[in-house]
Amino acid sequence: MIGKSETVQLDLLKQARFLHDAQPFYRRLYKGALLLGDGVMLILAFWLAYILRFELGLTISPEVVPLPQQYIFLVMILIPLWLPLFYLLRLYDYDILLGGTMEYARVYNACASGMMLVIIVSFIAPGFVISRGWLLLSWCLSSVLICSARLFLRRMVYAQWRFGRFLTPTLIIGTNQEAVLLASKLGAGTSTGLQLLGFVSEQGEVATGQRLPDLNGLPIFGSFESIPSLIKQRCVRQLIVASTAVSREQLLDVFHQVGSEREVEIHLSSGVYEILTTNMHVAYKAQIPLMTLSRLRLSRLEVVLKTALDYSLILVSLPFLLPIMAVIALLIKLDSPGPVFYRRRVLGIGGREFDAFKFRTMVVNGDEVLANYPALQEELATTHKLKHDPRVTRMGRILRQLSLDELPQLFNVLLGQMSLVGPRMISLEEAKEYGRMKLNLLTVKPGLTGLWQVSGRSDLSYEERVRLDMDYVRNYSIWLDLQILFFQTLPVVLKGHGAY
């Protein structure tokens, strides 16, 4: 009789072998779709540029007389030249596709390089006259259309991954805390394309198939000596080495055993993933590769996109919000004596201090009032929040319930100190409770809203708030910001849960 666990192992093995055999086909299919999509988008971009320039009169040089046959001939030459250029710039390299925004940056650079070649030819050959307006429009349209087509294809692949298709059988080398964290992150997302089979132990002989609760339920398939046989039996195509779990000799042993397996890729973790959230890049000094930590979590492109989102939404909404803010200011003055605004000294990106603006929601002698409630003082010191705060004014309760007290922080966003979405802001005293996680939190701007606000707000424990902030920093994308802003924040504010 075959036990249930053995049946599961056989099913996983059959699935892994199927994925192994199908992987080359899937990759060729995806590269072919990219190639076809790029070619079609280039033709469409050149055609639309011609329509906009000559048919609709969107022009820079009106003296240029269009010769349709000249532009048709030019496009017939450009397409066969640009697509190999895309290949040389690694736009069809599967290893750097399907993740992050660098693919789109490469598309922009490739289109710019291709257009630069046309411009150089026009300078070298005086008889070659081409519309500058057509060139500019072709450059912009080709970048936008190709990026859009690749985004669509990427989303199609992500959808297939969610159904368990196109996945790459993968083993993690190591069983320590970093290895477990890698497994939880790589196995949970739908944008990795990995099928995590289990772990290889760095601690000598272990019982094959052993499952431990702290290993996310994934089995241990053996020790280092079993790696070559595991690659063949489990049809493994990727090995991810948790660098903090293995010694230098063990790491060399892994490369020695797998070096001849051309179909197997080896990835080495940074060793500080569980501590730091910033990106890393390789710098060469005297031909020695050195891992360099970025001080900020977001890349330059991500900063530009995030800033553009912040400013565009604020500038559109300010004409409607300013009258509301004026009415709130008047009601605060009528409700209780004191200033309209409250300034809280907090830490921003890189640990720089700034004053976060809020509408005042407490009485001006709050410390004296709280001194009469020793139990509440202790609760505040522990959670940094009070559900029933005697210092809050009548108007303050309404503002907090509707989250309107934070509207003045829009000006902090305009000053570049905050973002619409980000981790919660913390004071210098509160930062001590984050410990080493404080370094991660300060790699992005604090936000008016964020994961912790839309996941329970003040009803969450302090530890849960910290965890959610770290999840946001680690998993940031412009799509996550859009999801939090438009699909999560508004329902949470309307319900008012956890607002006090």
C-alpha positions in Angstrom: 0.0 0.0 0.0 1.2 3.5 -0.9 0.8 6.0 1.9 -0.8 9.4 1.5 2.5 11.2 1.8 4.1 9.0 -0.8 1.2 9.6 -3.2 1.7 13.4 -2.7 5.5 13.0 -3.4 4.7 11.0 -6.6 2.3 13.7 -7.8 4.9 16.4 -7.1 7.5 14.4 -9.0 5.2 13.9 -12.0 4.4 17.6 -12.0 8.0 18.6 -11.7 9.0 16.3 -14.6 6.2 17.8 -16.7 7.3 21.3 -15.9 10.9 20.5 -16.7 10.0 19.1 -20.1 7.7 22.0 -20.9 9.9 24.9 -19.6 12.0 25.3 -22.8 8.8 25.4 -24.9 7.2 27.9 -22.5 10.2 30.2 -22.7 10.4 30.0 -26.5 6.7 30.7 -26.7 7.0 33.8 -24.5 10.1 35.1 -26.3 8.3 34.6 -29.6 5.2 36.5 -28.3 7.5 39.3 -27.2 9.2 39.4 -30.6 5.9 39.5 -32.4 4.5 42.0 -30.1 7.5 44.3 -30.4 7.3 44.1 -34.2 3.6 44.9 -34.4 3.9 47.8 -31.9 6.8 49.3 -33.9 4.8 49.2 -37.1 1.8 50.7 -35.3 4.0 53.4 -33.7 5.6 54.4 -37.0 2.2 54.5 -38.7 0.6 56.6 -36.0 3.5 58.9 -36.0 3.0 59.5 -39.7 -0.7 60.1 -39.2 -0.1 62.6 -36.4 2.7 64.4 -38.2 1.3 64.6 -41.8 -2.4 63.9 -41.7 -3.3 65.9 -38.5 -0.6 68.5 -38.8 1.2 67.9 -35.5 4.5 69.4 -36.7 7.8 70.9 -35.9 9.1 71.6 -39.4 6.2 72.4 -41.7 8.5 72.7 -44.7 9.0 69.0 -44.9 7.0 67.4 -47.7 5.9 63.9 -46.9 6.8 61.1 -49.3 4.8 58.0 -48.3 7.1 55.6 -50.2 10.1 57.0 -48.4 8.7 56.3 -45.0 7.4 52.9 -46.0 10.9 52.0 -47.2 12.4 53.4 -44.0 10.1 51.4 -41.8 10.9 48.2 -43.8 14.6 48.9 -42.9 14.1 49.9 -39.3 12.1 46.9 -38.1 14.8 44.3 -39.1 17.4 46.6 -37.5 15.6 47.5 -34.3 14.6 44.0 -33.3 18.2 42.7 -33.3 19.1 45.9 -31.4 16.5 44.9 -28.8 18.1 41.5 -28.6 21.5 42.9 -28.0 20.1 45.1 -25.2 18.7 41.9 -23.5 15.0 42.6 -24.1 14.5 38.9 -24.8 16.7 37.6 -22.0 14.2 35.5 -20.0 16.3 35.9 -16.8 15.7 39.6 -16.5 12.0 39.7 -17.7 8.8 39.2 -15.8 9.7 41.2 -12.7 10.3 44.8 -11.7 10.3 47.9 -13.8 13.8 47.5 -15.3 12.3 45.8 -18.4 10.4 49.0 -19.2 13.5 51.1 -18.7 15.4 48.9 -21.1 12.6 49.3 -23.7 12.9 53.1 -23.4 16.7 52.9 -23.8 16.4 50.6 -26.8 13.9 52.8 -28.6 16.1 55.9 -27.8 19.2 54.0 -29.2 17.3 53.0 -32.3 16.1 56.5 -33.0 19.6 57.8 -32.3 20.9 55.6 -35.1 18.4 57.2 -37.5 19.5 60.7 -36.5 23.1 59.8 -37.0 22.4 58.5 -40.5 20.5 61.7 -41.3 23.6 63.7 -40.4 26.0 61.5 -42.3 23.9 61.3 -45.4 22.8 64.8 -46.5 20.3 63.4 -49.0 18.4 61.6 -46.3 15.8 64.1 -45.1 13.4 62.9 -42.5 10.8 64.8 -40.4 12.0 65.6 -36.9 8.4 65.6 -35.7 8.0 62.1 -37.1 11.1 61.0 -35.3 10.1 62.4 -32.0 6.6 61.0 -32.3 7.9 57.6 -33.3 10.3 57.5 -30.4 7.5 58.3 -27.8 4.9 56.1 -29.4 7.2 53.1 -29.8 8.3 53.3 -26.1 4.7 53.6 -24.8 3.2 50.9 -27.1 5.9 48.4 -26.6 5.8 48.8 -22.8 2.0 48.5 -22.9 2.2 45.3 -25.0 4.8 43.8 -22.7 2.8 44.7 -19.6 -0.2 42.9 -21.1 1.9 39.8 -21.9 3.4 39.9 -18.4 -0.1 40.0 -16.8 -1.0 37.0 -18.9 2.0 35.0 -17.6 1.2 36.0 -14.0 -2.3 34.7 -14.5 -0.9 31.4 -15.7 1.4 31.2 -12.7 -1.6 31.6 -10.4 -3.0 28.5 -12.0 0.3 26.6 -11.5 1.4 26.8 -15.1 4.8 27.8 -16.5 6.4 27.4 -13.1 10.1 26.6 -12.5 11.0 23.7 -10.1 13.2 25.1 -7.5 15.1 24.0 -4.4 16.4 26.2 -1.5 19.9 25.3 -0.2 19.8 25.7 3.6 17.3 25.4 6.4 18.1 28.4 8.6 15.9 31.5 9.3 17.0 33.2 6.1 16.1 30.1 4.0 12.7 29.9 5.6 12.1 33.6 5.0 13.1 33.2 1.4 10.7 30.3 1.0 7.8 32.3 2.5 8.4 35.3 0.2 9.2 33.4 -3.0 6.4 30.9 -2.6 3.7 33.4 -1.6 4.0 35.7 -4.6 2.6 35.2 -8.0 5.3 37.2 -9.8 8.2 34.8 -9.2 7.2 31.9 -11.4 8.9 29.4 -9.0 7.6 26.1 -7.8 9.3 25.6 -4.5 9.8 21.9 -4.0 11.6 22.0 -0.7 15.0 22.4 1.1 18.4 20.8 1.0 19.9 20.6 4.5 23.3 22.1 5.3 23.6 20.1 8.5 24.7 16.7 7.3 22.5 13.6 6.9 18.8 14.1 7.5 15.7 12.1 6.9 14.6 12.6 3.3 11.1 14.0 3.1 11.2 15.3 6.7 8.7 18.1 7.2 9.1 20.7 10.0 6.5 23.3 11.0 9.1 26.1 10.9 10.0 25.2 7.3 6.5 26.3 6.0 5.6 22.6 5.6 8.0 22.1 2.7 10.1 18.9 2.9 13.8 18.5 3.4 15.1 16.3 0.5 18.5 15.5 1.9 22.0 16.9 2.3 24.5 18.4 0.0 25.6 15.0 -1.4 22.1 14.4 -2.8 22.0 17.6 -4.9 23.0 16.0 -8.3 20.5 13.2 -7.8 17.8 15.6 -6.7 18.3 17.7 -9.9 17.6 14.6 -12.0 14.9 13.1 -9.9 13.0 16.3 -9.2 13.8 18.0 -12.5 15.2 21.0 -10.7 16.0 24.0 -12.8 16.9 26.6 -10.1 18.8 26.4 -6.9 18.6 29.3 -4.4 21.4 29.3 -1.8 20.7 31.0 1.5 24.2 32.3 1.9 24.0 32.6 5.7 23.2 28.9 6.0 26.2 27.5 4.2 29.9 27.8 4.8 32.4 28.8 2.1 33.4 25.2 1.5 29.8 24.1 1.2 29.1 26.9 -1.3 32.1 25.9 -3.4 30.9 22.3 -3.2 27.5 23.3 -4.6 29.0 25.1 -7.6 31.3 22.1 -8.1 28.5 19.6 -8.2 26.1 21.7 -10.3 28.7 23.4 -12.6 28.1 20.9 -15.4 24.3 21.2 -15.3 23.7 23.8 -18.0 20.0 23.9 -17.5 20.3 24.6 -13.8 20.6 28.2 -12.6 22.2 29.0 -9.2 21.1 32.1 -7.3 22.9 33.3 -4.1 21.0 35.4 -1.6 22.5 38.6 -0.3 22.6 37.2 3.3 20.9 40.4 4.7 17.5 40.1 3.2 15.9 39.5 6.6 17.6 42.6 8.0 17.7 45.1 5.1 15.1 46.0 2.5 17.1 48.2 0.2 18.3 47.0 -3.2 21.8 45.9 -3.9 24.0 46.2 -6.9 27.4 44.8 -7.9 30.4 47.2 -8.0 33.8 46.2 -9.3 37.0 47.3 -7.6 40.2 45.9 -9.0 38.1 43.3 -10.8 36.6 42.1 -7.5 32.8 42.1 -7.4 31.5 43.9 -4.3 27.9 43.9 -3.2 26.8 47.5 -2.6 23.7 48.4 -0.6 21.5 51.2 -1.8 20.6 53.7 0.9 17.1 54.1 -0.4 14.5 51.3 -1.1 13.1 52.8 -4.3 14.9 53.1 -7.6 15.0 56.4 -9.4 12.2 55.3 -11.8 10.1 54.3 -8.9 10.7 57.6 -7.1 9.7 59.5 -10.3 6.5 57.4 -10.6 5.6 57.7 -7.0 6.2 61.5 -6.9 4.2 62.0 -10.1 1.3 60.0 -8.6 1.4 62.1 -5.4 1.6 65.5 -7.0 -1.0 64.8 -9.7 -3.6 63.5 -7.2 -3.0 66.4 -4.8 -3.1 69.1 -7.4 -6.4 67.7 -8.8 -8.0 67.4 -5.4 -6.8 70.6 -3.7 -9.4 72.9 -5.2 -12.1 70.7 -3.6 -10.2 70.1 -0.3 -9.2 73.6 0.5 -12.8 74.8 1.3 -13.3 71.7 3.4 -10.1 72.4 5.3 -11.2 76.1 5.9 -14.5 74.9 7.4 -12.7 72.4 9.6 -10.3 75.1 10.8 -13.2 77.3 11.8 -15.0 74.5 13.6 -11.8 73.7 15.6 -11.5 77.3 16.7 -15.2 77.3 17.8 -15.0 74.0 19.6 -12.0 74.6 22.0 -9.3 77.2 22.6 -5.9 76.7 21.0 -4.3 76.6 17.6 -5.9 75.0 14.5 -2.9 73.0 13.6 -0.7 70.6 15.6 2.9 69.9 14.6 4.4 66.5 15.4 8.2 66.0 15.2 8.7 62.8 13.2 11.4 61.0 11.2 11.4 61.0 7.5 13.4 59.3 4.8 17.0 58.8 5.8 16.2 59.7 9.4 15.7 63.4 8.7 13.4 65.0 11.1 10.5 67.2 10.1 7.2 68.6 11.4 4.1 66.6 10.3 1.0 68.9 10.2 -2.3 67.8 11.6 -5.5 69.4 12.6 -5.5 69.8 16.4 -7.8 67.1 17.9 -6.8 67.4 21.6 -7.1 70.0 24.3 -4.0 72.2 24.8 -3.5 71.0 28.4 -3.5 67.3 27.3 -0.6 66.3 29.6 -2.4 67.7 32.7 -5.6 65.8 31.7 -3.8 62.5 31.1 -1.9 62.8 34.5 -5.3 62.0 36.1 -5.3 58.6 34.4 -2.3 56.5 35.4 -3.7 53.3 33.6 -4.1 55.2 30.4 -0.6 56.6 30.7 0.8 53.1 30.9 -1.4 52.0 27.9 -0.1 54.9 25.8 3.5 54.1 26.6 2.9 50.5 25.4 0.7 51.0 22.3 1.2 54.6 21.4 -2.6 54.8 21.0 -5.6 55.2 23.3 -9.0 54.0 22.3 -10.7 56.2 24.8 -8.5 59.3 25.1 -9.8 61.9 27.5 -7.6 64.6 25.8 -9.5 64.4 22.5 -12.0 67.2 21.9 -15.5 66.8 20.5 -14.4 68.0 17.1 -11.3 65.9 17.4 -13.3 62.7 17.7 -15.2 63.5 14.5 -12.0 64.3 12.6 -10.3 61.1 13.8 -13.3 59.0 12.9 -13.2 60.3 9.3 -9.4 60.6 9.2 -9.8 64.3 8.3 -7.3 65.4 11.0 -4.5 64.3 8.6 -5.5 66.4 5.6 -2.9 69.1 6.4 -0.2 66.4 5.7 -0.9 67.0 2.0 1.3 70.0 2.4 4.0 67.7 3.8 3.7 65.7 0.6 4.0 68.8 -1.5 7.2 69.7 0.5 8.6 66.3 -0.4 8.7 65.1 3.2 5.9 62.5 2.9 4.0 60.4 0.3 0.3 59.6 -0.1 1.1 55.9 0.6 3.9 54.7 2.8 4.7 53.3 6.3 3.4 55.1 9.3 5.4 58.1 10.5 7.2 57.6 13.8 8.8 59.9 16.4 12.4 59.7 17.5 11.4 58.0 20.8 9.1 55.5 19.0 11.9 54.6 16.5 13.8 52.9 19.4 11.1 50.2 19.5 11.7 49.3 15.9 15.2 48.2 16.7 17.2 47.3 13.6 14.0 47.4 11.5 14.2 51.2 11.9 16.8 51.3 9.1 14.3 49.6 6.7 11.4 52.0 7.7 13.5 55.1 6.9 14.4 54.0 3.4 11.0 55.3 2.1 8.9 58.4 2.9 6.1 58.0 5.5 2.6 58.1 4.1 -0.8 59.5 4.9 -2.2 56.0 4.4 -0.6 52.6 4.1 -0.9 48.9 4.7 -1.4 49.2 8.4 -4.2 51.8 8.0 -6.2 49.7 5.6 -5.6 46.5 7.6 -7.2 47.5 10.9 -5.6 50.9 11.8 -5.4 51.3 15.6 -7.1 48.0 16.3 -3.9 46.3 15.4 -1.2 45.5 17.9 2.0 47.4 17.7 3.9 44.4 16.4 1.4 43.9 13.6 1.8 47.5 12.6 5.5 47.1 12.4 5.2 43.9 10.3 2.8 45.5 7.9 5.1 48.5 7.4 8.0 46.1 6.7 5.8 44.2 4.2 5.0 47.4 2.4 8.7 48.5 2.2 9.8 45.0 1.0 7.0 44.6 -1.6 6.6 48.2 -2.8 5.3 48.8 -6.3 3.3 51.6 -8.0 0.5 49.0 -8.4 0.5 48.5 -4.6 0.1 52.2 -4.1 -2.8 52.4 -6.5 -4.5 49.4 -4.8 -4.2 51.0 -1.4 -5.3 54.4 -2.5 -8.3 53.5 -4.7 -9.5 50.1 -3.5 -8.7 49.9 0.2 -8.3 53.3 1.8 -11.8 54.7 0.9 -13.8 51.7 2.2 -11.8 51.7 5.5 -12.3 55.4 6.0 -16.1 55.1 5.4 -16.5 52.3 7.8 -14.4 54.1 10.4 -13.0 50.9 12.0 -9.9 51.3 14.2 -10.1 55.1 14.0 -9.4 56.7 17.4 
